[in-house]
């Protein structure tokens, strides 16, 4: 704990002057303790960012990190401000030395991140601390540039009371995608003049980001490992798209970004994919008022899927004191103190697999309603290595590639193009951009080829449909 300057001075002189002396003994000059204020971000999801939560988190930071680092005052900043962070870096002004956000911000901040391999090696942090696949998303040809913020594997939240009402059996945890589609169909229908949906679609009508995570279940994939080729035209990817969009067109699946919306809490959606906020929302919205539980993703034809997001922590290369920045990154992403606090704050599963059994215990103590729920279905995809990342950006002209996606995908969704034709058109046009980008990068070696925000900008291929 930091000591005040007056206390430090008193200690240095061996005590205060005695009263009753014939003359006054002058006090030693007050020594001012220099405090270095360091802003950094901590990932918080599902918990409202307001004065109360901010104060609570800062208090925890003060009692843990700041108490152990004399002369340092780490200042908590909320995430979701990547545009502001980049603007601060480019302007040469103060930016948080550790940043965190969700998947869509990764390509934005990647050019400004410090490689982490030397710091992990220096402190003997074994990459096997995480399960296979957890670090894949943050590994670039130049090394490792990020660490996972949470386990981010997913389970389904479902309404057992609605199934009881309909006289339907609860699904077996080993249910298949065929059995799931049949059950979801049986759950769907009209009730009181309103539509009830069997499940949520892992995407929406504007962009196929969530679909990418489940493509491997059908033998498909969104793009190749070096992000230079779109593979939506593969048979497995097309088969996956047809499976999900048939459910949407049949009014069996609804949107909502793939995550539980108000529908699963009101009963208008029976099964809903869950992300980190789901457990906290279920406790708050359903609690003991309804009968509900969790179940794993259905077993798809080719490979198991548990979804693995790329919410991340990274350290800025512009940090004035990189050793201190690394200490803060360790505090957030490697050491267990913050993870344990976050478990209680947001009920979200931690990124550190070793803490997952403890997480189940803590959740049962924090929210007793969870003692009867199958929380292990949230941990299995991470432990068993069954997670698959959702959408990842393309290496060349990613903005233009996204424009192609957002132009053609709504036409597929609205049945103006069939899945096979639409997926092939998406792949053809995105791959044309990648081919031009590879040639341009080879001819301009001064450009940072690995980072899309500084790479070659290519005129978008006009959608030909």
C-alpha positions in Angstrom: 0.0 0.0 0.0 1.3 3.5 -0.8 2.3 5.6 2.2 1.7 9.3 2.4 4.7 11.6 2.1 4.4 12.8 5.8 4.3 9.2 7.1 7.4 8.4 5.0 9.2 11.5 6.4 8.3 10.6 10.0 9.6 7.1 9.5 12.8 8.5 8.0 13.5 10.8 11.0 12.8 8.1 13.6 9.7 9.9 15.0 8.2 13.3 15.7 9.9 16.0 17.9 9.2 15.6 21.7 7.0 18.2 23.4 8.6 20.1 26.3 12.0 20.5 24.7 13.9 23.7 25.2 14.0 24.3 21.5 12.1 23.2 18.4 13.5 20.5 16.2 12.6 21.2 12.6 10.9 18.5 10.7 12.6 16.9 7.8 11.4 18.1 4.5 8.2 16.3 3.2 9.0 13.8 0.5 6.4 13.6 -2.1 5.8 10.2 -3.5 5.5 10.3 -7.3 2.5 8.2 -8.5 2.4 7.0 -12.0 -1.2 6.8 -13.3 -1.7 4.1 -15.9 -5.0 3.7 -17.7 -5.9 0.2 -18.8 -9.1 -1.6 -19.9 -10.8 -4.6 -18.3 -13.4 -6.5 -20.3 -16.9 -6.5 -18.7 -19.9 -7.9 -20.4 -23.5 -8.2 -19.2 -22.9 -5.7 -16.4 -24.1 -2.1 -17.0 -21.2 0.3 -17.2 -22.2 3.0 -14.8 -20.9 4.9 -11.8 -21.6 2.0 -9.4 -19.9 -0.8 -11.5 -17.0 1.5 -12.4 -16.4 2.3 -8.7 -16.7 -1.3 -7.7 -14.1 -2.4 -10.3 -11.7 0.4 -9.5 -11.9 -0.5 -5.8 -10.9 -4.1 -6.7 -8.0 -2.8 -8.8 -6.9 -0.6 -5.9 -7.0 -3.5 -3.4 -5.1 -5.9 -5.6 -2.9 -4.5 -8.3 -2.3 -1.0 -6.9 -1.7 -2.3 -3.4 1.1 -4.5 -4.7 2.8 -1.9 -6.9 4.1 1.1 -4.9 4.1 4.3 -6.9 1.6 3.0 -9.5 -2.1 3.8 -9.8 -3.7 1.7 -12.4 -7.0 3.3 -13.6 -9.7 1.1 -14.9 -11.3 2.1 -18.2 -14.3 0.4 -19.8 -13.9 -1.4 -23.2 -15.7 -0.8 -26.4 -13.9 2.4 -27.4 -11.4 1.1 -30.0 -12.0 4.0 -32.4 -11.1 6.4 -29.6 -8.0 4.4 -28.6 -6.7 4.4 -32.2 -7.3 8.1 -32.5 -5.4 8.7 -29.3 -2.4 6.6 -30.5 -2.3 8.4 -33.8 -2.5 11.8 -32.1 0.3 10.9 -29.7 -2.0 11.4 -26.7 -2.6 9.1 -23.7 -4.1 5.8 -24.5 -4.8 2.8 -22.2 -1.7 0.6 -22.2 -3.9 -2.6 -22.2 -6.9 -2.8 -24.4 -9.7 -5.3 -24.7 -12.8 -5.7 -26.8 -14.8 -8.2 -28.9 -14.0 -9.9 -32.2 -14.9 -7.0 -34.6 -12.3 -4.7 -33.0 -9.4 -7.2 -33.4 -8.3 -6.1 -37.0 -8.7 -2.5 -36.0 -6.2 -2.6 -33.1 -3.9 -5.4 -34.3 -1.4 -3.0 -36.1 -0.8 -1.3 -32.8 -0.3 -4.3 -30.5 3.0 -5.5 -29.0 4.1 -9.1 -29.6 3.6 -11.0 -26.4 5.9 -14.0 -26.9 9.0 -12.4 -25.2 6.9 -11.4 -22.2 5.4 -14.9 -21.8 8.8 -16.4 -22.1 10.4 -14.0 -19.6 7.8 -14.9 -16.9 7.7 -18.6 -17.8 4.0 -18.4 -18.7 3.3 -21.6 -20.6 1.0 -21.3 -23.6 -0.4 -24.7 -22.5 -2.1 -22.6 -19.7 -4.8 -22.4 -22.4 -6.5 -25.2 -24.2 -5.8 -25.9 -27.9 -7.5 -23.4 -30.1 -7.8 -20.6 -27.5 -4.7 -18.8 -28.8 -5.2 -19.5 -32.5 -7.2 -16.4 -33.1 -4.5 -14.2 -31.8 -1.5 -15.8 -33.5 -0.2 -13.9 -36.5 2.9 -14.8 -38.6 4.9 -12.4 -36.4 3.9 -14.1 -33.2 1.2 -13.9 -30.5 -0.5 -10.5 -30.2 -3.4 -11.2 -27.8 -4.7 -13.4 -25.0 -8.3 -14.6 -24.6 -10.6 -12.6 -22.4 -12.9 -15.4 -21.5 -13.6 -19.1 -22.4 -16.4 -17.9 -24.6 -17.6 -21.4 -25.4 -21.4 -21.6 -25.6 -24.4 -23.7 -24.7 -28.0 -23.4 -25.4 -30.5 -21.9 -22.9 -33.9 -23.5 -23.2 -37.3 -23.4 -21.6 -38.2 -26.7 -20.1 -41.6 -25.3 -19.0 -42.6 -24.6 -22.6 -41.6 -28.2 -23.6 -43.7 -29.4 -20.7 -46.7 -27.4 -21.9 -46.3 -28.9 -25.4 -45.9 -32.4 -24.1 -42.4 -32.7 -25.6 -39.4 -34.5 -24.1 -36.3 -32.7 -23.1 -33.4 -33.3 -25.5 -30.6 -35.7 -24.7 -27.3 -33.9 -24.3 -26.0 -36.0 -27.2 -28.8 -34.9 -29.6 -28.0 -34.5 -33.3 -28.6 -31.6 -35.6 -31.4 -33.6 -37.3 -33.0 -34.3 -33.9 -32.6 -30.6 -33.0 -34.3 -29.4 -36.2 -37.2 -31.8 -35.6 -37.6 -30.6 -32.0 -37.4 -27.0 -32.9 -40.0 -27.5 -35.6 -42.3 -29.1 -33.0 -41.8 -26.1 -30.7 -42.8 -23.6 -33.4 -46.2 -22.3 -34.1 -48.8 -19.7 -33.3 -49.8 -18.9 -29.7 -52.3 -16.2 -28.8 -51.8 -14.6 -32.3 -48.0 -14.4 -31.9 -45.4 -16.6 -33.4 -43.3 -18.9 -31.2 -39.9 -19.9 -32.6 -38.0 -23.1 -31.9 -34.6 -21.6 -31.8 -32.4 -18.6 -32.8 -30.3 -18.4 -35.9 -26.6 -17.9 -35.4 -26.5 -14.8 -37.5 -28.9 -12.1 -38.7 -30.4 -10.7 -41.9 -27.6 -8.3 -42.6 -24.3 -10.2 -42.1 -23.3 -13.9 -41.7 -20.9 -13.4 -38.8 -22.4 -16.0 -36.5 -22.8 -18.6 -39.2 -19.0 -18.9 -39.5 -18.7 -20.6 -36.1 -20.9 -23.5 -37.0 -19.7 -24.1 -40.5 -17.1 -26.7 -39.3 -20.0 -28.8 -38.0 -20.9 -29.6 -41.6 -17.3 -29.8 -42.9 -17.2 -26.2 -44.1 -15.2 -23.2 -43.1 -15.3 -19.5 -43.7 -11.8 -18.9 -44.9 -8.4 -20.5 -45.0 -5.8 -20.3 -42.3 -3.8 -17.3 -43.7 -7.1 -15.4 -44.4 -6.4 -15.0 -48.1 -9.3 -17.2 -49.5 -13.0 -17.4 -48.8 -14.2 -21.0 -48.6 -17.9 -20.4 -48.4 -18.2 -22.2 -51.8 -17.1 -25.5 -50.3 -19.8 -28.2 -50.1 -19.8 -28.3 -46.3 -20.3 -24.5 -46.1 -23.2 -24.6 -48.5 -24.7 -27.6 -46.6 -24.5 -25.6 -43.3 -26.1 -22.5 -44.9 -28.9 -24.6 -46.3 -29.6 -26.2 -42.9 -29.9 -22.9 -41.0 -31.6 -20.9 -43.7 -34.2 -23.6 -44.2 -35.1 -23.2 -40.5 -35.3 -19.4 -41.0 -37.5 -19.6 -44.1 -39.7 -22.1 -42.3 -40.2 -19.7 -39.4 -38.6 -22.2 -37.1 -35.6 -20.0 -36.3 -35.5 -16.3 -35.6 -32.7 -13.8 -35.5 -31.3 -11.9 -32.6 -27.6 -12.2 -33.5 -27.7 -15.8 -32.4 -28.0 -14.8 -28.7 -30.9 -14.9 -26.4 -33.1 -11.9 -26.8 -36.4 -11.1 -25.0 -38.0 -14.0 -26.8 -36.4 -16.8 -24.7 -37.4 -15.0 -21.5 -41.0 -14.4 -22.6 -41.3 -17.9 -24.0 -41.7 -16.9 -27.6 -38.3 -18.6 -28.3 -37.7 -22.0 -26.8 -34.0 -22.7 -27.5 -31.5 -19.9 -27.8 -27.7 -19.9 -28.3 -25.9 -18.3 -25.4 -22.9 -16.1 -25.1 -21.2 -14.7 -22.0 -24.1 -12.5 -20.7 -26.6 -15.4 -21.0 -26.1 -16.9 -17.6 -26.4 -13.6 -15.8 -29.5 -12.7 -17.9 -31.1 -16.0 -17.2 -30.6 -15.6 -13.4 -32.1 -12.1 -13.6 -34.9 -12.7 -16.0 -36.0 -16.3 -15.2 -34.6 -17.2 -11.8 -37.0 -19.4 -10.0 -40.0 -18.0 -12.0 -39.6 -20.5 -14.8 -38.2 -24.0 -15.5 -35.1 -23.8 -17.6 -31.7 -25.3 -18.1 -28.7 -25.4 -20.4 -27.8 -28.0 -23.1 -24.8 -28.4 -25.4 -24.9 -27.6 -29.1 -26.4 -30.5 -31.1 -23.9 -32.9 -32.7 -23.5 -31.8 -36.3 -22.7 -34.3 -39.1 -19.0 -33.8 -39.4 -17.5 -32.2 -36.3 -18.7 -31.0 -32.8 -19.2 -27.3 -32.4 -19.1 -25.3 -29.2 -18.3 -21.8 -30.6 -15.2 -20.0 -29.4 -15.2 -16.2 -29.6 -12.2 -14.0 -30.0 -12.7 -11.5 -27.2 -9.2 -10.4 -26.4 -6.7 -8.6 -24.3 -3.7 -6.9 -26.0 -0.8 -4.6 -25.0 -0.2 -1.4 -27.0 3.3 -1.2 -28.6 3.1 2.6 -27.8 3.0 2.0 -24.0 5.7 4.2 -22.4 6.6 1.5 -19.9 6.1 -1.9 -21.5 7.1 -3.9 -18.4 4.4 -2.2 -16.4 2.0 -2.7 -19.3 2.8 -6.4 -19.3 2.2 -6.5 -15.5 -1.3 -5.1 -16.1 -2.0 -7.5 -19.0 -0.9 -10.3 -16.7 -3.3 -9.1 -14.0 -6.2 -9.0 -16.5 -5.6 -12.2 -18.6 -3.2 -14.5 -16.8 -3.2 -14.2 -13.1 -6.4 -15.5 -11.4 -7.4 -12.5 -9.1 -9.4 -10.6 -11.7 -10.9 -13.7 -13.2 -12.2 -14.8 -9.8 -13.7 -11.4 -9.2 -15.2 -11.3 -12.7 -16.9 -14.7 -12.2 -18.9 -13.2 -9.3 -19.5 -9.9 -11.0 -20.8 -11.1 -14.4 -21.1 -14.9 -13.9 -19.1 -15.3 -17.1 -16.8 -18.3 -17.6 -13.1 -17.5 -17.3 -10.6 -17.8 -20.1 -8.2 -19.9 -17.8 -9.3 -23.5 -18.1 -7.9 -24.4 -14.7 -10.5 -22.1 -13.1 -13.5 -23.6 -14.8 -14.3 -26.2 -12.1 -13.9 -23.4 -9.5 -16.2 -21.2 -11.7 -19.0 -23.7 -11.3 -18.7 -23.7 -7.5 -18.6 -19.9 -7.3 -21.7 -19.6 -9.5 -23.6 -22.0 -7.2 -22.6 -19.9 -4.2 -23.3 -16.5 -5.9 -26.6 -17.5 -7.5 -28.1 -20.6 -5.8 -30.6 -21.1 -8.6 -27.6 -22.2 -10.8 -26.9 -25.2 -8.5 -29.4 -27.3 -10.4 -28.3 -26.2 -13.8 -25.9 -28.0 -16.2 -23.1 -25.4 -16.1 -20.6 -28.1 -17.3 -22.0 -27.7 -20.8 -20.4 -24.3 -20.9 -17.0 -25.6 -20.0 -16.8 -28.8 -22.1 -16.2 -27.1 -25.5 -13.1 -25.3 -24.1 -11.8 -28.3 -22.2 -12.4 -30.7 -25.1 -11.1 -28.3 -27.8 -14.4 -28.3 -29.7 -14.6 -24.5 -30.1 -14.5 -22.9 -33.5 -14.0 -19.2 -34.0 -16.7 -17.1 -35.7 -15.9 -14.6 -38.4 -12.3 -13.5 -39.0 -11.3 -10.7 -41.3 -9.6 -11.2 -44.6 -6.0 -10.2 -45.0 -6.4 -7.9 -48.0 -9.0 -5.3 -48.5 -11.1 -6.4 -45.5 -13.4 -3.4 -45.7 -14.2 -4.2 -49.3 -14.7 -7.9 -48.5 -17.2 -6.9 -45.8 -19.0 -4.8 -48.3 -19.4 -7.7 -50.6 -20.7 -9.8 -47.7 -23.2 -7.2 -46.5 -24.4 -6.7 -50.1 -25.0 -10.4 -51.1 -25.9 -11.9 -47.8 -29.3 -10.0 -47.4 -30.2 -11.2 -50.9 -29.6 -14.8 -49.8 -31.5 -14.3 -46.6 -34.5 -12.8 -48.5 -34.5 -15.8 -50.9 -33.5 -13.6 -53.9 -30.6 -16.0 -54.5 -30.3 -19.6 -53.4 -27.7 -20.6 -50.8 -25.4 -22.4 -53.2 -25.4 -19.6 -55.8 -25.0 -16.9 -53.2 -22.2 -18.6 -51.3 -20.3 -19.2 -54.6 -20.8 -15.5 -55.6 -19.5 -14.4 -52.2 -16.4 -16.6 -52.5 -15.7 -15.6 -56.1 -15.8 -11.9 -55.4 -13.9 -11.9 -52.1 -11.2 -14.2 -53.6 -10.8 -11.7 -56.5 -10.1 -9.0 -53.9 -7.5 -11.3 -52.2 -5.7 -12.1 -55.5 -5.4 -8.4 -56.3 -4.3 -7.7 -52.8 -1.5 -10.3 -52.8 -0.1 -9.0 -56.1 -0.3 -5.4 -54.8 1.4 -6.3 -51.5 4.2 -8.1 -53.3 4.9 -5.1 -55.5 4.9 -2.7 -52.5 7.2 -4.2 -49.9 7.0 -1.1 -47.7 3.4 -1.8 -46.8 2.6 -3.8 -43.7 1.2 -6.8 -45.4 0.0 -8.6 -42.3 -2.2 -5.8 -41.0 -5.3 -4.9 -43.0 -5.6 -1.4 -41.7 -2.2 -0.4 -43.2 -2.3 -2.8 -46.2 -3.2 -2.1 -49.8 -6.6 -0.6 -50.5 -8.3 -2.2 -53.5 -11.3 -1.0 -55.4 -14.2 -3.2 -54.4 -15.4 -5.7 -57.0 -18.9 -4.8 -58.0 -21.5 -7.4 -57.0 -22.5 -9.1 -60.3 -25.8 -10.5 -59.2 
